[in-house]
Amino acid sequence: MATGINLDKAVSDILSEFSTDVTKAAQEAVTEVSKEAVKKLKQTAPKGRTGKYARGWTGKVEKTTTTVDATIYGKTGTYQLAHLLENGHAKRGGGRTAPIVHIKPVEEWAISEVEKRIREKVEQ
């Protein structure tokens, strides 16, 4: 009688360990990038008269055992203002204001940066 290797269990263990490593790498990458994205938004956001809008950006990261969610938002309740600044709006006397695009570039950077950092961390 030959002793055999339980291939199913071996593959399952390897995949489980890989999954854990990828989850950990994703959590680290999302946390790092979200902090940097908040800093970038504070720098690129319009300052206005008081600078309250630009200073009001913050973020939070929620981690579970298998997922990580990062949310970046204006803590001063300026979501309406963010929409108007980002997309432009109609003026009272007619015409439109020019959009001040400051959120979209940071969003695109964050998405690509998270992907890049996860790949780097998994390949190590």
N, C-alpha and C positions, 0 to 999 in steps of 0.2 A: 504494500500500500504506500503510495507516494504522498508526501505532504505537499500541498499546493498553496499557492499564494492567493489570497482572496482579492482578486483584481478589483472587484466592485468596491470593496471597502477602501482599498488603497487609493483609487481614483477619487472616491467620495471625500476622503480625508484631505487630499491635495487640493481639490476644488474648494472645500470648506475653508482651508487655510488661506487660499488665494482670495476668496471672497472677503474674508475678514481683513486681509491686508488692503484690498481695494477700498473697502468701506472706510477704513482708518485714513487712508490717503485722501479720499474724497472729503472727509470731514475736516482734515487739516487744511487742504487746499481751499475749500469754500470759506473757512474761517479767516484765513490769511487774506484772500482776495476781497472778501466783503469789507474788511477793515480798510484795505487800500482803496477800494471803490468809494467809501464814505469820504476819505481824505481827498480823493480826486474831485468828487462832487462839491465839496466845500471850497475847493480852489477854483473850479470852473463855473460855479453857479453865479448868476448876477448878484452883485452886492447891494444895489439900490441905495437908498439914503442911509439906512441904519445897519445893513449887513445881516439883519435877522434871518432873512430867507436863506442865505448861504450858510450861516452857522447852524441852521436848524436841521441839517441832514444827520441821520443816525442810522444804525442798523442793529439787527438782532439775528442770532443764529440759534436754531432749534435743532438739537441732535436727538436721534433715537438710535436703537441698536443697528438699524439697517439704512437709515436715511439721514440727510442733513438738509435743512431749509434755511436759506439766508434771505432776509428781507431788509431792504434799504428804503427808508421813508423819511419824509419831512415831519419831525416831531412837533412842530409848531402848528400843525393843522393847515399846512399850505398846499395841500394836494390840488386845490382848484387853481391856485396861482402857478403851480408847476405846469399844469396842463396849458394854461394860457401863455406862459412864457415859452414853453417848448414848441407849441404849434402856432403861435400868433393868434390874434383875435380881431374882431371887428371894432372899429373906433366909433365913438359916439357921433361924430360929425360925418361919418362915411369913410370908406377905405378900410385898410387892414394894417395892423402892426406887423413888423418883421419878426419872424420867430427867432428866439435865442436858444438854439439847440445846445443843451448842456447835459441832458440826461442820456440820450441815445448813444453818444460816443462812449460814455463810461459803461453803459450796459453791454455794448458790443465788446469792449475791451475785457470786461469781467467774464463774459461767457467764454471767450477764446483763452483767457488766462487760466481759468479753472480747468479747462480741458488739457491745456499744456502742462500745468502743474501736476495733475493727476497722473498723466502719462509718465512724467519724470519720476514721480515718487514710486510708481508701480514698477518701473524699469530698474530701479536701484536694487 
